[in-house]
């Protein structure tokens, strides 16, 4: 038969475990806001729509800047590096049975994609380092 101190200790442990289990129970979801205006404000804040819109707009313009960097500066530099190539974007192969293959336009798109992906990688790396996610 357990003594009183052991029973008292067991009751204290049981009491603490009941408190902890109370903290772990999920809280009921708050009721949805009433009224169209309140629902709209809740939607905007819940899904961070403004942040997504700003990120999208900035992404479009950063992409345009990087695309201009690739097409206006890097591709002409590649053309200078390879004499006789000229403007890489206008390089073509053919005609083969009457068809021209515009290889230069495809290559300039690939180079632009690689540059955009690298710039986005650097931006994500820097913002993660600063603590912005």
C-alpha positions as CSV (number, residue, x, y, z in Angstrom):
1,X,0.0,0.0,0.0
2,X,1.5,3.4,-1.0
3,X,2.2,6.0,1.6
4,X,0.6,9.4,1.7
5,X,3.7,11.2,0.2
6,X,3.7,8.9,-2.8
7,X,0.0,9.4,-3.3
8,X,0.3,13.2,-3.0
9,X,3.2,13.2,-5.5
10,X,1.2,11.1,-8.0
11,X,-1.8,13.4,-7.6
12,X,0.4,16.5,-8.3
13,X,1.9,14.8,-11.4
14,X,-1.6,13.9,-12.6
15,X,-2.8,17.4,-12.0
16,X,0.1,18.9,-14.0
17,X,-0.5,16.4,-16.8
18,X,-4.2,17.4,-17.0
19,X,-3.1,21.1,-17.2
20,X,-0.6,20.3,-20.0
21,X,-3.2,18.3,-21.9
22,X,-5.6,21.3,-21.6
23,X,-3.0,23.5,-23.2
24,X,-2.5,21.0,-26.0
25,X,-6.1,20.8,-27.0
26,X,-6.8,22.7,-30.2
27,X,-8.7,26.0,-29.9
28,X,-11.8,26.4,-31.9
29,X,-11.5,28.6,-35.0
30,X,-12.6,32.2,-34.7
31,X,-16.0,32.9,-36.3
32,X,-15.8,34.4,-39.8
33,X,-16.2,38.1,-40.0
34,X,-19.6,39.5,-40.8
35,X,-20.2,41.8,-43.7
36,X,-18.7,42.1,-47.1
37,X,-16.2,44.7,-46.1
38,X,-14.9,42.7,-43.1
39,X,-14.7,39.5,-45.2
40,X,-12.7,41.3,-47.8
41,X,-10.3,42.8,-45.3
42,X,-9.9,39.4,-43.7
43,X,-9.2,37.9,-47.1
44,X,-6.5,40.5,-47.9
45,X,-4.8,40.0,-44.6
46,X,-5.1,36.2,-44.4
47,X,-3.7,35.5,-47.8
48,X,-1.2,38.4,-47.9
49,X,-2.6,39.5,-51.2
50,X,-0.9,42.9,-51.1
51,X,2.5,41.3,-50.6
52,X,1.9,38.9,-53.5
53,X,0.9,41.8,-55.7
54,X,4.0,43.8,-54.8
55,X,6.2,40.8,-55.3
56,X,4.6,40.1,-58.7
57,X,5.0,43.7,-59.9
58,X,8.6,43.9,-58.7
59,X,9.3,40.5,-60.3
60,X,8.0,41.7,-63.7
61,X,10.2,44.8,-63.6
62,X,13.3,43.0,-62.3
63,X,12.8,40.5,-65.1
64,X,12.7,43.3,-67.6
65,X,15.9,44.8,-66.3
66,X,17.7,41.5,-66.3
67,X,16.4,40.7,-69.8
68,X,17.7,44.1,-71.0
69,X,21.1,43.4,-69.3
70,X,21.3,40.1,-71.2
71,X,20.1,41.2,-74.6
72,X,21.7,44.7,-74.6
73,X,25.0,44.1,-72.9
74,X,26.0,40.4,-72.5
75,X,24.9,39.1,-75.9
76,X,26.8,41.9,-77.8
77,X,29.8,41.1,-75.6
78,X,29.5,37.4,-76.7
79,X,29.4,38.7,-80.3
80,X,32.6,40.6,-79.7
81,X,34.3,37.6,-78.2
82,X,33.6,35.5,-81.3
83,X,34.7,37.4,-84.4
84,X,32.3,37.0,-87.4
85,X,29.4,36.0,-85.2
86,X,27.9,39.5,-85.0
87,X,24.7,39.8,-83.0
88,X,24.0,36.5,-81.4
89,X,20.3,37.1,-81.4
90,X,20.2,37.2,-85.2
91,X,22.4,34.1,-85.8
92,X,20.6,31.6,-88.0
93,X,21.4,28.3,-89.6
94,X,20.2,27.3,-93.0
95,X,18.4,27.2,-95.3
96,X,17.8,23.5,-95.1
97,X,15.1,22.5,-97.6
98,X,13.9,26.1,-97.5
99,X,13.8,26.4,-93.7
100,X,15.8,28.8,-91.6
101,X,16.7,27.8,-88.0
102,X,16.9,30.9,-85.8
103,X,19.4,29.4,-83.3
104,X,20.5,32.8,-82.1
105,X,17.1,33.8,-80.8
106,X,16.8,30.5,-78.9
107,X,20.4,30.9,-77.5
108,X,19.7,34.4,-76.3
109,X,16.5,33.2,-74.6
110,X,18.5,30.4,-72.8
111,X,21.2,32.9,-71.7
112,X,18.6,35.3,-70.5
113,X,16.8,32.6,-68.5
114,X,20.1,31.5,-66.9
115,X,20.9,35.1,-65.9
116,X,17.4,35.7,-64.5
117,X,17.5,32.5,-62.5
118,X,20.9,33.4,-61.2
119,X,19.8,36.9,-60.2
120,X,16.7,35.5,-58.4
121,X,18.9,33.0,-56.7
122,X,21.2,35.8,-55.4
123,X,18.2,37.9,-54.3
124,X,16.7,34.9,-52.4
125,X,20.0,34.1,-50.8
126,X,20.5,37.8,-49.7
127,X,17.0,38.2,-48.3
128,X,17.3,34.9,-46.4
129,X,20.5,36.0,-44.9
130,X,18.9,39.3,-43.8
131,X,15.9,37.4,-42.4
132,X,13.3,38.4,-45.0
133,X,11.3,35.4,-46.2
